[in-house]
């Protein structure tokens, strides 16, 4: 499929993103609005902040920034490749439908209100794709931060807090069932999971977000550390250096704590040209509420993977075909050189025969081929040489020299109907 590349200067992109909402601009360019936002940041092009167009529609006066100057001239050339525009029409319609549903859900959601999580509802029999994950998470011993993981062979690679195991399993079970309905089977792979359609697959994982915080020691920890230091001091005063060295002197608590937030994130691995790859709990939504979006997102990425694979295969086919044509061209050149060498040899032999014949014709009448004299023997040899040359340049003899060389085949297997191929752009 055709890959659409749009080229802008910074000023042109600046004018474009301030002319209408980013989502509309992104749709026109065939990329996601997040991808467009990242491009603007990369090229230092200011873009409207969240809520700008709503405030503008409400009649508020908003100061529009100016485009800052940059010293790097390379930032002034912006190429945007329209990933979405290269997808099949059915897939693009699916993306638009999912975006419309997401916008409707956001519009109906209460402002700044945390989503309510229902109690995880697990069926009596889990989907076979997550059965091993369920056993691993439920039996796992939490680490020092309370996290458990299922990353062994046959599991889905989930890493969550022990208190959220059932929620993770309920989500994965629902996801597996939803994927089955779309003929996309969830495949656990240990550290991750994937879905595949034919030769194309998408790899992803489910994790619980966490953050690092400076550890605040409890009173018990501080008291324990104080007692250890006092014991060291007493050991030093009585010169008991063995006891002194055996007692800890550093703070016994970690410098940082890892806090699991309870927010789930579903993320697709790899680079997918601006397509959405992450769905996470937020202020107004949860991964459970975005399950339909996730399934659509996976289908879109699979469609994109198929498009990219077909493009790569077509490019490989074209490269192979061009290499084949160049090989034919090289063989035609070699054959032409062999033809010329064969013809030049005949011409040289004919020229030599003509020279000998002319020389013999100019000899005096008394020049006889007498084997009794050296002159006669020389004339005998010259006559034999002329006879040999005439035999070799005879048409039948010349054609006989072509046997096995395929210089003039009846069916030309080196023929290229398209003519000579273009020369390679590189010369190493």
C-alpha positions in Angstrom: 0.0 0.0 0.0 1.0 3.6 -0.6 2.8 5.3 2.3 1.8 9.0 2.6 4.5 11.4 3.7 3.6 15.0 4.5 6.4 17.6 4.6 6.1 20.9 6.6 8.2 23.7 7.8 7.9 24.6 11.5 5.8 27.6 10.6 3.4 25.6 8.5 2.9 23.0 11.2 2.4 25.7 13.8 -0.3 27.4 11.7 -1.9 24.0 11.1 -2.2 22.9 14.7 -3.6 26.3 15.7 -6.2 26.2 13.0 -8.3 23.3 14.3 -8.2 20.7 17.1 -5.2 18.4 17.2 -7.3 15.3 16.8 -8.7 16.7 13.5 -5.3 17.6 12.2 -4.0 14.1 13.2 -6.9 12.4 11.4 -6.1 14.5 8.2 -2.4 13.4 8.4 -3.2 9.8 9.2 -1.5 9.6 12.6 -2.7 9.6 16.2 -3.1 12.9 18.1 -0.5 11.7 20.6 1.9 11.1 17.8 1.3 14.6 16.4 1.9 16.0 19.9 5.2 14.3 20.2 6.3 15.6 16.7 5.4 19.1 17.8 7.5 18.7 21.0 10.4 17.3 19.1 10.5 20.2 16.6 9.7 22.8 19.3 6.4 23.8 17.8 3.9 25.1 20.5 0.5 23.3 20.3 -2.8 24.2 22.0 -3.2 23.0 25.5 -6.0 20.7 26.7 -9.3 22.6 26.7 -8.2 25.4 24.4 -10.9 24.9 21.8 -13.7 24.5 24.3 -12.6 27.7 26.0 -12.4 29.5 22.7 -15.9 28.3 21.7 -17.1 29.6 25.0 -16.0 33.1 24.0 -12.9 33.3 26.3 -10.0 35.3 25.0 -6.8 33.1 25.0 -3.4 34.5 24.1 -1.8 32.5 21.3 1.9 31.9 21.7 4.4 32.8 19.0 6.6 30.3 17.3 10.1 30.4 18.9 13.2 30.6 16.8 15.6 27.7 16.8 19.3 27.5 15.8 19.1 24.0 14.5 18.1 24.2 10.8 17.2 20.5 10.7 14.3 21.1 13.0 12.6 23.2 10.3 12.0 20.2 8.0 9.2 18.0 9.4 8.2 14.8 7.7 5.1 13.0 8.9 4.3 9.6 7.6 0.6 8.8 7.5 0.5 5.4 9.2 -3.3 5.3 9.4 -3.9 6.3 5.9 -2.0 3.2 4.7 -4.3 0.9 6.6 -7.3 -0.8 4.9 -10.5 1.3 4.9 -12.2 -1.2 7.2 -9.5 -0.7 9.8 -9.7 3.1 9.5 -13.4 3.0 10.0 -12.9 0.8 13.1 -10.4 3.4 14.5 -12.9 6.2 13.9 -15.7 4.3 15.6 -13.5 3.5 18.6 -12.5 7.2 18.9 -16.1 8.3 18.8 -17.0 5.9 21.5 -14.1 7.0 23.6 -15.1 10.7 23.2 -18.7 9.9 24.1 -17.6 8.0 27.2 -15.4 10.9 28.3 -18.2 13.4 27.7 -20.5 11.4 29.9 -18.0 10.7 32.7 -18.3 12.9 35.8 -15.6 15.5 35.9 -12.5 14.8 38.1 -14.2 11.7 39.7 -12.2 8.5 40.3 -13.8 5.5 38.5 -15.5 3.0 40.7 -14.0 -0.4 40.5 -16.5 -3.3 40.8 -15.6 -6.4 42.7 -13.7 -8.7 40.3 -16.1 -11.3 38.9 -14.4 -14.5 38.0 -16.1 -17.5 36.4 -15.9 -20.9 38.0 -13.7 -22.0 35.2 -11.1 -19.6 33.9 -10.0 -19.3 30.3 -7.3 -21.9 29.5 -4.9 -19.2 28.3 -4.7 -17.7 31.9 -5.2 -20.8 34.0 -1.4 -21.1 34.6 -1.2 -17.4 35.4 -3.9 -17.7 38.0 -2.1 -20.6 39.7 1.2 -18.7 39.7 -0.2 -15.4 41.0 -2.3 -17.1 43.7 0.6 -19.2 45.0 3.3 -16.6 44.6 5.0 -15.2 47.7 4.9 -11.4 47.7 8.2 -9.6 47.5 9.2 -6.9 50.1 6.9 -4.4 48.3 4.0 -6.8 48.2 4.2 -7.6 44.5 3.7 -11.0 42.9 4.5 -12.0 39.3 3.6 -14.7 36.8 6.5 -14.8 34.3 7.3 -18.5 34.0 6.7 -20.6 30.9 3.0 -20.7 30.0 2.0 -17.6 32.0 1.1 -14.1 30.9 3.9 -12.1 32.5 1.6 -10.1 34.8 3.2 -8.2 37.7 0.8 -6.8 40.3 0.3 -6.2 44.0 -0.9 -9.2 45.9 -4.1 -7.3 46.8 -4.9 -6.9 43.1 -4.4 -10.4 41.9 -8.1 -11.2 41.5 -8.7 -8.0 39.5 -5.8 -8.8 37.2 -7.1 -12.3 36.6 -10.7 -11.0 36.0 -9.3 -8.6 33.4 -7.2 -11.1 31.6 -10.0 -13.6 31.6 -12.4 -11.1 30.1 -9.7 -10.0 27.6 -9.1 -13.6 26.5 -12.8 -14.2 25.9 -13.2 -11.0 24.0 -10.2 -11.9 21.8 -11.7 -15.3 21.1 -14.8 -13.6 19.8 -12.6 -11.8 17.3 -10.7 -15.0 16.2 -7.6 -13.8 18.1 -6.4 -16.3 20.7 -4.5 -15.0 23.7 -1.1 -16.7 23.8 0.9 -16.6 27.1 4.6 -16.5 26.6 6.1 -16.3 30.1 7.4 -12.7 30.4 4.6 -11.4 28.1 1.6 -12.5 26.0 0.6 -12.0 22.4 -2.1 -12.4 19.8 -1.5 -13.6 16.3 -3.3 -13.5 13.0 -1.5 -15.6 10.4 2.2 -14.6 10.4 1.6 -11.3 12.2 1.5 -10.9 16.0 1.3 -8.3 18.7 3.1 -8.6 22.0 1.9 -6.9 25.2 1.8 -7.2 29.0 -0.3 -6.2 32.0 1.4 -4.4 34.9 0.5 -2.4 37.9 2.1 1.0 38.0 4.4 1.8 40.9 6.5 4.7 42.1 9.6 5.2 44.3 9.3 7.2 47.5 12.0 8.2 50.0 11.7 5.7 52.9 10.4 7.2 56.1 11.6 5.1 59.0 9.1 4.1 61.6 9.7 4.7 65.3 10.5 1.0 65.8 13.1 1.1 63.0 14.7 4.2 64.5 14.8 2.7 68.0 16.3 -0.5 66.6 19.0 1.4 64.8 19.7 3.5 67.9 20.2 0.4 70.0 22.6 -1.1 67.5 24.7 2.1 67.6 24.7 2.1 71.4 25.9 -1.5 71.4 28.7 -0.6 69.0 29.8 2.3 71.3 29.9 0.0 74.3 31.9 -2.6 72.4 34.4 0.1 71.3 34.8 1.3 74.9 35.7 -2.1 76.2 37.9 -2.8 73.1 35.7 -5.7 72.0 36.4 -5.2 68.3 34.9 -8.5 67.2 31.6 -7.4 68.7 32.1 -3.9 67.3 32.6 -5.1 63.7 29.7 -7.6 63.9 27.1 -4.9 64.8 25.5 -2.9 62.0 26.3 0.8 61.7 24.3 1.7 58.6 20.6 2.5 58.7 18.8 -0.9 58.4 16.0 0.4 56.2 16.1 0.9 52.4 16.7 4.3 51.0 13.5 4.1 48.8 10.2 2.3 49.0 8.4 0.9 45.9 4.7 1.8 46.2 2.3 0.0 44.0 -0.5 2.4 43.0 -3.3 0.0 42.1 -3.4 1.5 38.6 -3.2 -1.1 35.9 -1.5 -0.5 32.6 -1.9 -2.6 29.4 1.0 -1.9 27.1 2.0 -3.2 23.6 5.7 -3.8 23.0 7.5 -2.4 20.0 7.4 0.6 17.7 4.1 1.0 15.8 4.4 4.4 14.0 2.1 6.5 16.2 -0.6 3.9 16.8 -1.9 3.8 20.4 0.0 1.3 22.4 -0.9 1.9 26.1 -4.2 1.8 28.0 -4.1 2.6 31.7 -6.3 3.5 34.6 -6.9 7.2 34.8 -9.2 9.8 36.4 -12.3 8.7 34.6 -11.6 5.3 33.2 -10.1 1.9 33.9 -8.6 -0.8 31.8 -11.8 -2.8 32.2 -13.9 0.1 30.8 -11.5 0.3 27.9 -11.5 -3.4 27.0 -13.3 -2.7 23.7 -10.8 -0.1 22.8 -7.9 -2.5 23.7 -9.3 -5.2 21.4 -9.8 -2.6 18.6 -6.3 -1.3 19.2 -4.8 -4.8 18.9 -6.7 -5.4 15.7 -5.5 -2.1 14.3 -1.9 -2.9 15.2 -2.3 -6.3 13.6 -3.6 -4.7 10.5 -0.7 -2.3 10.5 1.7 -5.2 11.0 0.2 -7.0 8.0 0.4 -3.8 5.9 4.1 -3.4 6.9 4.9 -7.0 6.3 3.3 -6.9 2.9 5.2 -3.7 2.1 8.5 -5.3 3.2 7.7 -8.5 1.2 6.9 -6.4 -1.9 10.1 -4.4 -1.4 12.0 -7.6 -1.0 10.3 -9.0 -4.2 11.2 -5.8 -6.1 14.8 -6.0 -4.9 15.0 -9.6 -5.9 13.5 -8.9 -9.3 15.9 -6.0 -9.8 18.8 -8.2 -8.8 17.6 -10.9 -11.3 17.3 -8.3 -14.1 20.8 -6.9 -13.3 22.2 -10.5 -13.3 20.6 -11.0 -16.8 22.0 -7.7 -17.9 25.5 -8.7 -16.7 25.2 -12.1 -18.5 24.0 -10.3 -21.7 27.1 -8.1 -21.5 29.3 -11.1 -21.0 27.6 -12.9 -23.9 28.1 -9.8 -26.1 31.8 -9.7 -25.2 32.1 -13.4 -26.1 30.3 -12.8 -29.5 32.6 -9.9 -30.3 35.7 -12.0 -29.3 34.5 -14.9 -31.6 33.9 -12.5 -34.5 37.2 -10.7 -34.0 39.0 -14.0 -34.1 37.3 -14.9 -37.5 38.2 -11.4 -38.9 41.8 -11.7 -37.7 42.0 -15.2 -39.3 40.4 -13.9 -42.5 42.8 -11.0 -42.6 45.8 -13.3 -42.1 44.6 -15.6 -44.9 44.1 -12.6 -47.2 47.6 -11.5 -46.5 49.1 -14.9 -47.1 47.1 -15.3 -50.3 48.2 -11.8 -51.6 51.8 -12.6 -50.8 51.8 -15.9 -52.6 50.2 -14.3 -55.6 53.0 -11.7 -55.8 55.8 -14.4 -55.8 57.9 -14.7 -58.9 57.0 -17.4 -61.4 60.0 -19.5 -60.6 59.0 -19.7 -56.9 58.2 -23.4 -56.7 57.2 -25.4 -53.6 60.2 -27.7 -53.9 60.7 -29.8 -50.7 64.3 -30.1 -51.6 65.1 -26.5 -50.8 64.4 -24.3 -47.8 62.5 -21.8 -49.9 60.3 -24.6 -51.2 59.6 -26.0 -47.8 58.7 -22.5 -46.6 56.3 -22.1 -49.5 54.8 -25.6 -48.7 54.2 -24.5 -45.1 52.7 -21.1 -46.2 50.3 -23.0 -48.5 49.3 -25.3 -45.7 48.8 -22.4 -43.3 46.5 -20.7 -45.9 44.5 -23.9 -46.3 44.1 -24.2 -42.6 43.0 -20.6 -42.2 40.5 -21.0 -45.1 39.1 -24.1 -43.5 38.7 -22.3 -40.2 37.0 -19.2 -41.6 34.6 -21.2 -43.7 31.0 -20.6 -42.5 30.4 -24.2 -41.4 33.6 -24.3 -39.4 32.9 -20.9 -37.8 29.4 -22.1 -36.8 30.9 -25.3 -35.4 33.0 -23.2 -33.0 29.7 -22.0 -31.4 28.7 -25.4 -30.2 28.0 -25.4 -26.4 28.6 -21.6 -26.1 24.9 -20.5 -26.5 26.0 -17.2 -28.1 23.1 -17.2 -30.5 20.3 -19.3 -28.9 17.0 -19.8 -30.7 15.2 -18.9 -27.4 16.9 -16.1 -25.7 16.7 -16.9 -21.9 18.6 -13.6 -21.2 16.0 -11.4 -22.8 14.6 -8.7 -20.5 11.3 -7.4 -21.9 11.7 -4.3 -19.8 15.1 -3.5 -21.3 18.2 -2.7 -19.3 17.6 -2.2 -15.5 18.6 1.1 -13.8 22.0 1.4 -12.5 22.3 1.1 -8.7 22.4 4.4 -6.9 25.5 3.3 -4.9 28.9 2.3 -6.2 31.2 0.6 -3.7 
